[in-house]
Amino acid sequence: MTIPTRLDAQRLDREDPIAWLRDEFVIDDPDLIYLDGNSLGRLPRRTNEALDRFIRDEWGGDLVAGWTRWVDLPRSVGDLLARDFLGARDGEVVVADSTSVNLYRLASAALDARPDRRIVLTAAEEFPTDRYILEGLAAARGHEVRSPPDLGVRRSGADRVLRGSHDGRPAHLPARPRALALPPGR
Ligand SMILES: Cc1ncc(COP(=O)(O)O)c(C=O)c1O
C-alpha cells in the first residue's frame, strides 16, 4: 500500500467537486484540522448572517408580533429537514429545544407511561449529561439505572427499545421488562 503524500491530498482537494463549500464556513485558524461535525461543527457564515438578520429585523422590528411566525417554525423547519436531509415525511420531524431538554421530556414520558417498569438501561460510555438526566429521573421515581457492559451490541433502534420490548435480548440483560433503554449512537 502506498502512503498518500501531502501533494496527493492537495490534488484531491483541487479535484473535489464540493471543495468550494469550505469558504462557506468561518475558519479562523487555517492550520487547525477540525473533524467534530456531529456535535459543534464549524460555524457557517450564513448562520452568522441569518442570526444577525433575525435579531435586527425580527426581534428588533417585529417585537412580540414576531411570535405569530416563530410559533410555527418548529414544524416548518422540521418539514424542511425531513424532506431535504432525512428522508422523512411532513409532520414527522420537529425542531424543538436542546438535546438535553428533549431527552428529559422523552424519558419522563416513557417512564411515566410504564410506572411498573423500574430499570433504566444506558450505555456506560454515553454522553455524560444524558446519563445525569436519566439518573435524576430514575432517582425521583425510585428506579434503578444500569449499564450492562455491551448494551451497544444490539443496535435495534431506539424506537423499539424505547418501548421496552424484551424480545431477543442478550442473556446478560435483565429478565424483568425494563422501563427505558438508550443504546449508544441512537
Ligand atoms: C449525545 C448528546 N447528548 C447531549 C448533548 C448535550 O446537548 P445540550 O446542548 O442539549 O445540552 C450532546 C451535545 O453534543 C450530545 O451529542
PDBQT file of the ligand as one rigid body, heavy atoms in Angstrom, charges set to zero:
ROOT
HETATM    1  C1  LIG A 201     -25.471  12.715  22.635  1.00  0.00    +0.000 C 
HETATM    2  C2  LIG A 201     -25.552  14.110  23.197  1.00  0.00    +0.000 A 
HETATM    3  N1  LIG A 201     -26.306  14.321  24.295  1.00  0.00    +0.000 NA
HETATM    4  C3  LIG A 201     -26.394  15.557  24.848  1.00  0.00    +0.000 A 
HETATM    5  C4  LIG A 201     -25.722  16.644  24.322  1.00  0.00    +0.000 A 
HETATM    6  C5  LIG A 201     -25.845  17.977  25.020  1.00  0.00    +0.000 C 
HETATM    7  O1  LIG A 201     -26.773  18.710  24.401  1.00  0.00    +0.000 OA
HETATM    8  P1  LIG A 201     -27.417  20.031  25.035  1.00  0.00    +0.000 P 
HETATM    9  O2  LIG A 201     -26.873  21.130  24.218  1.00  0.00    +0.000 OA
HETATM   10  O3  LIG A 201     -28.881  19.876  24.886  1.00  0.00    +0.000 OA
HETATM   11  O4  LIG A 201     -27.007  20.118  26.472  1.00  0.00    +0.000 OA
HETATM   12  C6  LIG A 201     -24.940  16.476  23.170  1.00  0.00    +0.000 A 
HETATM   13  C7  LIG A 201     -24.221  17.611  22.585  1.00  0.00    +0.000 C 
HETATM   14  O5  LIG A 201     -23.493  17.499  21.645  1.00  0.00    +0.000 OA
HETATM   15  C8  LIG A 201     -24.861  15.175  22.589  1.00  0.00    +0.000 A 
HETATM   16  O6  LIG A 201     -24.110  14.964  21.491  1.00  0.00    +0.000 OA
ENDROOT
TORSDOF 0
